[in-house]
Amino acid sequence: MRAVGHNIVIKINKEGTQKTKGGLLLSENQRNDIRYHKGTVLGVGDEVAGLEIGDEIYFDKVAIHRIDIDGEKYYIIKDRDVVIVL
């Protein structure tokens, strides 16, 4: 799989549920205080600089688009939506 242009193919790293101070268990989807998700880069477009396959990144969670290929879920983001490379 190869991305084109400014696109990046990622796999989202799931963080699971977390317990609040009050003892409630919240899934990642229920937490409004998290603006950014962590993911692993699977493919980078030819116009993307500074990223390589295998890099772990944080990206804006509202900027993702999902694509299903052979039953696997992949996500596409633009290089401008990456905020941190680990």
C-alpha positions in Angstrom: 0.0 0.0 0.0 1.4 3.4 -1.0 -0.1 6.8 -0.2 0.1 9.6 -2.7 0.6 13.4 -2.4 0.4 14.8 1.2 -1.5 11.7 2.5 -0.4 9.4 5.2 -1.8 5.9 5.9 -1.9 5.1 9.6 -3.1 2.5 12.0 -4.6 3.9 15.2 -3.1 2.7 18.5 -5.9 1.9 20.9 -5.4 3.0 24.4 -8.4 1.1 25.9 -10.5 2.3 28.8 -9.4 4.6 31.6 -10.9 5.1 35.0 -11.9 8.6 36.1 -11.3 10.0 39.6 -14.9 9.1 40.4 -14.4 5.5 39.4 -16.2 5.5 36.0 -14.7 3.6 33.2 -14.6 5.6 29.9 -13.6 4.3 26.5 -11.4 6.3 24.2 -14.5 7.3 22.2 -16.3 8.7 25.2 -13.4 11.0 26.4 -13.9 14.6 25.1 -10.7 15.8 26.7 -8.5 14.0 24.2 -8.0 16.0 21.0 -5.2 13.9 19.6 -4.8 10.2 18.8 -1.7 8.1 18.7 -1.0 6.1 15.5 1.7 4.2 13.6 2.6 5.3 10.1 2.0 2.5 7.5 2.6 4.6 4.3 3.6 8.1 3.3 2.9 10.1 0.2 5.6 11.3 -2.1 5.2 14.9 -0.9 5.4 14.2 2.8 8.7 15.2 4.5 10.0 14.1 7.9 8.0 10.9 8.3 8.9 7.3 7.7 7.0 4.0 7.8 6.9 2.8 11.4 7.0 6.2 13.0 4.6 6.8 15.9 2.7 10.0 15.7 0.0 12.1 17.4 -2.5 13.6 15.0 -5.8 15.6 15.2 -8.6 13.1 15.7 -11.2 15.1 13.7 -9.0 14.9 10.5 -9.1 11.2 9.9 -10.8 9.3 7.1 -11.3 5.5 7.3 -10.8 3.0 4.5 -11.4 -0.7 4.6 -9.1 -2.9 2.6 -9.6 -6.7 2.7 -11.4 -6.4 6.1 -8.7 -4.3 7.7 -9.4 -0.7 8.8 -6.9 1.9 7.8 -7.0 5.6 8.3 -5.9 8.4 6.1 -4.7 11.8 7.3 -2.9 14.8 5.7 0.6 15.6 6.7 -0.5 19.0 8.1 -2.6 17.1 10.8 0.4 15.5 12.4 1.4 17.3 15.6 4.1 15.1 17.1 6.5 12.5 15.8 7.8 10.2 18.6 
